[in-house]
């Protein structure tokens, strides 16, 4: 099948548009992942801090006994 020059130009523009959309979508996904990683790391740090407090309190209680 043979395409006219205008059809080829249109197809090329569509390909460029699709590539741009994919890149934009990929950037949003990567940003979402980074944000989720930050949230998870923050949760882990909070958990660890609370665990340390709890262990410290338990140790004091055990020593009192």
C-alpha positions as CSV (number, residue, x, y, z in Angstrom):
1,X,0.0,0.0,0.0
2,X,1.3,3.4,-0.9
3,X,0.7,6.5,1.2
4,X,0.6,10.0,0.1
5,X,3.0,12.6,1.4
6,X,0.3,14.2,3.5
7,X,-0.6,10.8,5.0
8,X,3.0,10.2,5.9
9,X,3.3,13.6,7.5
10,X,0.1,13.0,9.5
11,X,1.3,9.6,10.7
12,X,4.7,11.0,11.7
13,X,2.9,13.8,13.7
14,X,0.7,11.2,15.4
15,X,3.8,9.1,16.3
16,X,5.5,12.2,17.8
17,X,2.3,13.0,19.7
18,X,2.0,9.5,21.1
19,X,5.7,9.5,22.1
20,X,5.2,12.7,23.9
21,X,2.1,11.4,25.7
22,X,4.0,8.2,26.7
23,X,6.9,10.3,28.0
24,X,4.6,12.6,30.0
25,X,2.8,9.6,31.5
26,X,6.1,7.9,32.4
27,X,7.3,11.1,34.2
28,X,4.0,11.2,36.2
29,X,4.4,7.5,37.1
30,X,8.0,8.0,38.2
31,X,7.0,11.0,40.3
32,X,4.2,9.0,41.9
33,X,6.6,6.1,42.7
34,X,9.1,8.6,44.3
35,X,6.3,10.1,46.4
36,X,5.2,6.6,47.5
37,X,8.8,5.6,48.3
38,X,9.1,8.7,50.5
39,X,5.9,8.0,52.3
40,X,6.9,4.4,52.9
41,X,10.3,5.4,54.2
42,X,8.7,7.9,56.5
43,X,6.4,5.3,57.8
44,X,9.3,2.9,58.4
45,X,11.2,5.6,60.2
46,X,8.3,6.4,62.4
47,X,7.7,2.7,63.2
48,X,11.4,2.3,64.1
49,X,11.3,5.3,66.4
50,X,8.1,4.1,68.1
51,X,9.7,0.6,68.5
52,X,12.8,2.1,70.1
53,X,10.6,4.1,72.5
54,X,8.7,1.0,73.4
55,X,11.8,-1.1,73.9
56,X,13.3,1.6,76.1
57,X,10.1,1.7,78.2
58,X,10.0,-2.0,78.5
59,X,13.7,-2.1,79.5
60,X,13.0,0.4,82.3
61,X,10.0,-1.6,83.4
62,X,11.9,-4.8,83.5
63,X,14.7,-3.2,85.5
64,X,12.1,-2.0,88.0
65,X,10.8,-5.5,88.4
